[in-house]
């Protein structure tokens, strides 16, 4: 059994989160899953997963199958004791089926943000809320599969009608306030 060295410093935490995101660039499910606690809870827009098996089946496996070799470009990391907020850009090529859509072999790029709770002693993520717009991801896939539709829409004359969009998944305000309060005292950039 490997010796686990607790996360004690800002450098340790930043390194841990960078390693976690780098693991997503491969196809090794076990390696990615090693970053999660057994009782992990992950929430992404429209989905709540509890436990490692749910995270594997509903989150990890579909993403690494559809977007193998994906990259998360970390823009900002803000953290406090046992919580990290990370702003990233997800970049990949759509090489496998995703949400019922066949592979396009074309690039995908999507901004996102993750709020991660982690167990410092065990070096594992115990909970996460990962915010990115799955609707935008699917729109990129559809637009790439049907570029003629995009061209036709761009060529259509503008009208004076006003469209009101239905609200997408929003950040949980309570979480944002709690994280803001937690990091305001111990902010590390």
WONOR-V605523 format. One line per field, one symbol per residue. psi: psi as a letter, one per 40 degrees, with the letter a starting at -180 (. if undefined). A space follows every 50 residues. Layout:
psi = ???
//
This chain:
psi = hihhhihdiddddddddddddddeeaegdddddeeiidfihhhihehhhh iddddddecdddddddfieihhhhdihhiahehhhhhihhhihgeiihfe hiieeiiihhiiihhhhihddefiheiihhhihddddddddddddgdddd ddddeiiiieihhhiiiahiihddddddddddeddfhh.
//
